[in-house]
């Protein structure tokens, strides 16, 4: 029986991936394509939603898990939707293991592939730390160019929920809210519930959020480096139009994203930025 954390390389639906495993049974699986967290098992439960209809061809973006949206959020610019980082293979760095902790870093830098979209020299790292009941994911962006670098993006986390009708999200009460479905601005409710399509951008809270999935709870903390939090569920009608999701999948997922939506991060030559999201079982 192992006395410490372990790691292994594996094939996940045809994609190269790295698995980190703790003695308590907690596990994370990360695809090298997109530096995409595919699965987080904590406390005996899968905490992330991954669509069984995701295209795992090493080119398309994966639906579910934790997509890395960089260097553009959604279609707010000239790049592909949510940027190109989730479409490319990242390079894994040596795994660091301890008794109850595992750390994985993946790296992406400018190349012929990125320069067809974005004429910018850069380095991006995704840092993943797994400890019992806790997963921390951090995006680091370094400007390796001689000119300023501007980007938006997100950690587009898909949480698995047993029943969306019984799901609640607490922690955004009183925060500025933009409803992208109705294009209305308001103030966030103390408790968010979900009926129909839900797509809202909030001013981020330093205090974090609690996701209630029936009797199960998750704490969601994001670094202050991210200015916004996006909460999204496609609802029944929109979900039925998504070819890479089952029609009923909307009932079993909710996205809560650490995001930079409205104002780009601007880095001078040689500077770096770091923003993370920490998920904890409570």
N, C-alpha and C positions, 0 to 999 in steps of 0.2 A: 504494500500500500504506500502511495506517495506521501512524503512528509512535507511537501512544499508545492508551490504552483508549478504547472507544466505547460508546455506549448507544443503544437505540432502543425505541420503543413498538411492541408487536405484539399480534396476536390469537392466543391459545393455546387451541385447542379451544373458541373462542367467548368466552373470558375476556380482558379487557384485562390486559396484562402488560408488564413492563419487562425488557429483556435487557441485561446488562452483558457486554462482550467485551474480552478482553485481546489484545495482539499475538501472544502465544504460542499462542492458540487456546482458552485456558481461558474458560469462559462460565458465567453463572448466569442463570436465568430466574425471575422472581418475579411471581406473580399478585397483582393488587391485591385480589382477593377473599381475605380472611383473611391478607393479607401473607404469602402462602404461597410458599415457595421450591419450585419445581416440578422444577428440573433444575440440576445442577452438573456440568459437564464439566471434568475436570482430567486432564492428562497423556494426553489422547486417549480417556479412558474416562468413561462416565456413572457417577457415584458414588452417586446417589440412586435409590431405587426409586419409581416412580410407576405406580399401577395403571392399565392401559388401560381398566378398567371404572369409573373414577371418574366421578361425576356432576358435570359442569361446567356447572351451570345458574345460578351466581351466588348460590345460596341454601344448598345442601347443603355439608357439609364435604368436602374433597378427600382421597382416600385415597392417601397416599404423600407423597414430598417431605419438607418440614419444616412440619407443622402447628404453629401457635401455640396452645397450650392455656392459656386465660386467661379469666376469673379463677378457674377451678376445675379441679382435676385429676380426670379420670374422672367418677364419679358420687358423689363425696364432698361432697355438698351439695345444695342445692335448684335449682341452675341446670342448663341442658342439659348433657349429657355433654361433658366437657372445656371447658366454658364456651361463651361466645358469640362470642369474637373471631374464630374460624376461619370463622364463618358470615357475617361482615359485610365490606363493602368498606372498605378503608383508603385514606387519602389519601397520594399519593406527594409527596415533597419533591424539590426540584431535585437531580439527580444530580451528584456531584463526580467528576471524572476526572483522572487523572495518567498518566504514561508507562506504569506497570505496576501501576496500582491504580484500582479503581472503587468508589464508595461510594453506596449507596442507603438512604434512610430513608423509612419509611412510618408514618403516624400514625392513631391511633384515639382518639376521646374520647367522653365520655358524650353520649347523644342520646336521642330518643324511643325508638329501637330498643333501646338498652341498658337504659333505665330500666324497660322492661316486665319485665325479669328482675332488675335490680340497681339499687337506689336509691342509687347512689354516683356522685359526680363524680370523674373521673379523666382522665388522659392516658396513653396507651401508645404507645411508639415501637418499631419493629423496625429495627435498624441492621444493614446488610449490607455487609461489606467483602470484596472479591475481589482477591487478589494471586496470582501464579503458584503453583499447587499448594496454595493455601490459601483457605479460606472461613471467615469469622467472622460469626456471627449473634448479635446481642445484643438482649434484650428490656429496655426501660426502662419502669418504671411510676412515675407521679407522682400523688400524692394532691392533687387540686385542690379537695377538699371541706373543710368546716370540722370534719368528724368523722373518726375513724380509719378506715383502709381495710385490709381483710384479704383476702388472696388466696392461692391455690395455683395450680400450673400446670406447664407443661413446654414445652421445644422437642422435639417428638415425632419425632425424625429417623429416617427410613426409609433404611437403606443398601441399595444394590444389591449382591448377592453372586452369584457364578457358580453356586455349589453349597453350600447350607447344610450339607450333610454334611461338607464340607471346610473349613467356616468355624470360626475360633476367635477368642475375645475374651480378651485378657490385661489384667491390671491391677486386678482386683477381689479377688484372693486375700486372705483374712483379713478382709474387710470384712463388716459385719453384713448378713445377707441375709434377706429375707422372701419366701417362695415363695407367690404369690397363688393358684396352682393347688391346692396342698395345704394352704395356711395353716400352713406350718411355718417356724420361724426357725432359721437356721443361720449358718455362716460361709462366705463365698464361696470357691470353688475358684480356684487360681492361673490355671487355663485353663478357660474355659467352652466347652463344646461343646453341640450342640443336636439333641435327639431328641424329637419330640412337642411338645406345647404348652409354651411357655416364657414365664413371666410373673413376673419377680422384681424386687424393689426392693432396692437396695443403698445403704448409707451411701457417699456420694461419695468418690472418691479425689482428693487434690490432685495426684497424679503423673500422672493421665490414663490412657488405655487405648490399646491397639493392636488394631485389627481386622485379622485375617489372612484374606484372601479368596484362597485358593490362593497364588500367588506375589505377590499384590498386598497392600499394607499401607496402612492409614490410621491416623494418630494422631488421637485424640479427646481434647480438653482441655475441661474445663468450669470456669467461675468458681466460687469458693468460695461465692458467693451462693446457689447451688443446693445444697441439703442432700443430695439423693438422686440416684441414677442408676437408671433403669428399663431393663431389657433384656427385649424382647418379640418373640416369634414365635408366630403362632396355631397352628402345626402343621397337619397335613392335615385332621383332623376339623373343627376350628373354621373353618379357611379355607374349607372347602366350604360353610359356612353364611353367609359374608359376600357379600352380593349385589354389592358393588362391588370384589371381587377375584376373579381367576380361581382355580379350585380348586387349581391347582398353584403359585400364586404364592408360597406359604410357602417353597418351596425356593430362592427367589431374593431374599429380603429379610431384614433383621434390624433391629429398632429398638433404638437406644441413645440414651436420652433424658436430657438435663439436666432435672431435675425437682424440684419442691417438693411432696411428697405428704402427709406426715403433719402437720406443724406449719405453719399459714399464716404468710406474711410479714405483718407488721403495720406499717403506715406511719401516722405521725401527720400531721395536716393540714400540707400544704406540703412534706412529705418525698418523696424518690424512692428507688427501688431499681433496680439494674441487674445482670443476670445473662446470661452468654453461653456459647456453645459454639464452639470453634475446631477445624476439621477440616483436616488437613494430609496430603498425600501423602508417604509415606516410602519 
